[in-house]
Amino acid sequence: MSVRDQIEATLTEVFAPTTLEVIDDSERHHGHAGWREGGNTHFRVTIASPRLDGLSRVEQHRAVNAALADQFSAGLHALAIKVMASQ
C-alpha cells in the first residue's frame, strides 16, 4: 500500500470524512528538507468530517497529525492540511 493510500485509509477510519483528498506534493519539494528520491514525503490533505466540526483550527490540525503519527514515524516529512466544514 502506498503512503498516499495509507494516509487515506487512516483518515477514513479515524474521521469518517464526507470529503477527503490526499495529494502527493513531494516533487514540488525536490531538494528541500525531508525530500527523498521516490517521493512519499510531502502531502496535501483536504478533509471535511463531523468529527472535526466545532474544534479550533489548531485542534483540527493536531487531530489529523495525531491520527497520522505512524506515517510520520515511517518517514512522512510534511503535511499541508485544509479542513472544511462537513456537509
KAVENHU-V182266 format. One record per residue. RES is the residue in one letter. OMEGA is omega in radians with two decimals (NA if undefined). BURIAL is # if it has 9 or more other ideal C-beta (glycine too) atoms within 8 Angstrom, else .. Layout:
res=RES omega=OMEGA burial=BURIAL
res=RES omega=OMEGA burial=BURIAL
//
This chain:
res=M omega=-3.13 burial=.
res=S omega=3.10 burial=.
res=V omega=3.10 burial=#
res=R omega=3.13 burial=#
res=D omega=3.10 burial=.
res=Q omega=3.12 burial=#
res=I omega=-3.14 burial=#
res=E omega=-3.13 burial=#
res=A omega=-3.14 burial=#
res=T omega=-3.12 burial=#
res=L omega=3.08 burial=#
res=T omega=3.14 burial=#
res=E omega=-3.05 burial=.
res=V omega=-2.97 burial=.
res=F omega=-3.09 burial=#
res=A omega=-3.01 burial=.
res=P omega=3.00 burial=#
res=T omega=3.05 burial=.
res=T omega=3.07 burial=#
res=L omega=3.06 burial=#
res=E omega=3.13 burial=.
res=V omega=-3.09 burial=#
res=I omega=3.07 burial=.
res=D omega=3.14 burial=#
res=D omega=-3.00 burial=#
res=S omega=-3.10 burial=#
res=E omega=3.09 burial=.
res=R omega=-3.08 burial=.
res=H omega=-3.14 burial=#
res=H omega=3.14 burial=.
res=G omega=3.12 burial=.
res=H omega=3.13 burial=.
res=A omega=3.07 burial=.
res=G omega=-3.14 burial=#
res=W omega=3.07 burial=#
res=R omega=3.03 burial=#
res=E omega=-3.13 burial=.
res=G omega=3.07 burial=.
res=G omega=-3.11 burial=.
res=N omega=-3.11 burial=#
res=T omega=-3.06 burial=#
res=H omega=-3.10 burial=#
res=F omega=3.05 burial=#
res=R omega=-3.11 burial=#
res=V omega=2.95 burial=#
res=T omega=-3.06 burial=#
res=I omega=2.98 burial=#
res=A omega=-3.12 burial=#
res=S omega=3.06 burial=#
res=P omega=-3.12 burial=.
res=R omega=3.11 burial=.
res=L omega=3.12 burial=#
res=D omega=3.09 burial=.
res=G omega=3.09 burial=.
res=L omega=3.04 burial=.
res=S omega=3.13 burial=.
res=R omega=3.12 burial=.
res=V omega=3.13 burial=.
res=E omega=3.09 burial=.
res=Q omega=-3.12 burial=#
res=H omega=3.09 burial=#
res=R omega=-3.14 burial=.
res=A omega=3.12 burial=#
res=V omega=3.12 burial=#
res=N omega=3.13 burial=#
res=A omega=3.13 burial=.
res=A omega=-3.09 burial=#
res=L omega=-3.11 burial=#
res=A omega=3.14 burial=.
res=D omega=3.13 burial=.
res=Q omega=3.08 burial=#
res=F omega=3.12 burial=#
res=S omega=-3.10 burial=.
res=A omega=3.06 burial=.
res=G omega=3.02 burial=#
res=L omega=-3.03 burial=#
res=H omega=-3.04 burial=.
res=A omega=-3.12 burial=#
res=L omega=3.03 burial=#
res=A omega=-3.03 burial=#
res=I omega=2.99 burial=#
res=K omega=3.12 burial=.
res=V omega=3.13 burial=#
res=M omega=3.06 burial=.
res=A omega=3.13 burial=.
res=S omega=-3.10 burial=#
res=Q omega=NA burial=.
//
